[in-house]
Amino acid sequence: MHAINCGTDTAPKWYLPEKLQILPYQIHKRKIPDALTSEMLDNALHHPDTTRALIEHEGLGKLGLKPGESLKPFVSQFRYCLKQLTDPDSLLSQLSRLTQECCKSQPPP
């Protein structure tokens, strides 16, 4: 089983990968291995028709929607979320709340 050192070489702190969460826009300062770079490029460089099919079949399913269903409930919720994101005070309070919830739900081992 693999473990990830989130500490240093002299003071290691080992975690199981499934106990960690990579946050959006988290900075990665090391070189990404060639195998991962290649895989990222393969996924990013799909033909537009392939990308659309992936969104319609995989993406909508992850949102609990089915292709062909009405998207009105989703669109109204999405608009509400966008409105919250355009208000800087609201965004900061939401981010603070989410950070606190994340820290509570995933304590270090």
C-alpha positions as CSV (number, residue, x, y, z in Angstrom):
1,M,0.0,0.0,0.0
2,H,1.3,3.5,-0.9
3,A,1.6,6.3,1.6
4,I,2.3,10.0,1.1
5,N,4.8,11.9,3.1
6,C,3.3,15.3,3.9
7,G,6.1,16.2,6.3
8,T,9.8,16.5,5.6
9,D,12.7,14.0,5.2
10,T,13.7,14.6,8.8
11,A,10.2,14.7,10.3
12,P,8.0,12.6,8.0
13,K,4.2,12.5,8.4
14,W,2.7,9.6,6.4
15,Y,-0.9,9.5,5.2
16,L,-2.9,7.1,3.1
17,P,-3.8,8.7,-0.3
18,E,-7.5,8.1,0.3
19,K,-7.4,10.2,3.5
20,L,-6.0,13.2,1.6
21,Q,-7.9,15.7,-0.5
22,I,-6.3,17.8,-3.3
23,L,-8.0,21.2,-3.3
24,P,-8.6,23.1,-6.5
25,Y,-5.9,25.5,-7.5
26,Q,-3.4,23.9,-5.0
27,I,0.1,24.8,-6.1
28,H,2.4,22.0,-7.2
29,K,6.0,23.1,-7.3
30,R,7.7,19.9,-8.4
31,K,8.0,18.6,-11.9
32,I,5.1,16.4,-13.0
33,P,6.3,13.0,-14.1
34,D,6.2,12.4,-17.9
35,A,3.7,9.6,-17.6
36,L,1.2,11.9,-15.9
37,T,1.9,14.8,-18.3
38,S,1.2,12.5,-21.2
39,E,-2.0,11.2,-19.7
40,M,-3.2,14.8,-18.9
41,L,-2.5,15.9,-22.5
42,D,-4.4,12.9,-23.9
43,N,-7.4,13.8,-21.8
44,A,-7.2,17.5,-22.5
45,L,-6.8,17.1,-26.3
46,H,-10.0,15.3,-27.2
47,H,-11.9,16.2,-30.3
48,P,-14.8,18.5,-29.5
49,D,-17.4,15.8,-30.3
50,T,-15.6,13.4,-27.8
51,T,-15.5,16.1,-25.1
52,R,-19.3,16.8,-25.6
53,A,-20.1,13.1,-25.3
54,L,-18.0,12.8,-22.2
55,I,-19.8,15.8,-20.6
56,E,-23.2,14.5,-21.6
57,H,-22.7,10.9,-20.5
58,E,-20.2,11.1,-17.6
59,G,-20.4,14.7,-16.4
60,L,-24.2,15.0,-16.3
61,G,-24.4,11.6,-14.5
62,K,-22.0,12.8,-11.8
63,L,-24.4,15.7,-11.3
64,G,-27.3,13.4,-10.9
65,L,-28.7,14.3,-14.3
66,K,-29.5,12.2,-17.3
67,P,-29.0,13.2,-20.9
68,G,-32.3,14.5,-22.3
69,E,-33.8,15.4,-18.9
70,S,-34.8,18.9,-18.2
71,L,-31.9,21.0,-16.9
72,K,-34.1,23.7,-15.4
73,P,-33.7,22.7,-11.7
74,F,-29.9,22.4,-12.2
75,V,-29.7,25.7,-14.1
76,S,-31.6,27.6,-11.4
77,Q,-29.3,26.1,-8.7
78,F,-26.2,26.9,-10.8
79,R,-27.4,30.5,-11.2
80,Y,-27.8,30.8,-7.4
81,C,-24.2,29.5,-6.9
82,L,-22.8,31.9,-9.5
83,K,-24.6,34.8,-7.7
84,Q,-22.9,33.7,-4.5
85,L,-19.5,33.5,-6.2
86,T,-19.8,37.0,-7.6
87,D,-20.2,38.5,-4.1
88,P,-16.7,38.6,-2.6
89,D,-17.9,38.6,1.0
90,S,-20.1,35.6,0.4
91,L,-17.3,33.8,-1.4
92,L,-15.0,34.3,1.6
93,S,-17.5,33.2,4.1
94,Q,-18.4,30.1,2.1
95,L,-14.7,29.3,1.7
96,S,-14.1,29.7,5.4
97,R,-17.0,27.4,6.2
98,L,-15.9,24.8,3.7
99,T,-12.4,24.9,5.1
100,Q,-13.6,24.4,8.6
101,E,-15.9,21.5,7.6
102,C,-13.1,19.8,5.6
103,C,-10.7,20.1,8.6
104,K,-13.3,18.5,10.9
105,S,-14.1,15.7,8.6
106,Q,-10.6,14.6,7.8
107,P,-8.4,14.8,10.9
108,P,-4.8,13.7,10.6
109,P,-4.2,10.0,11.5
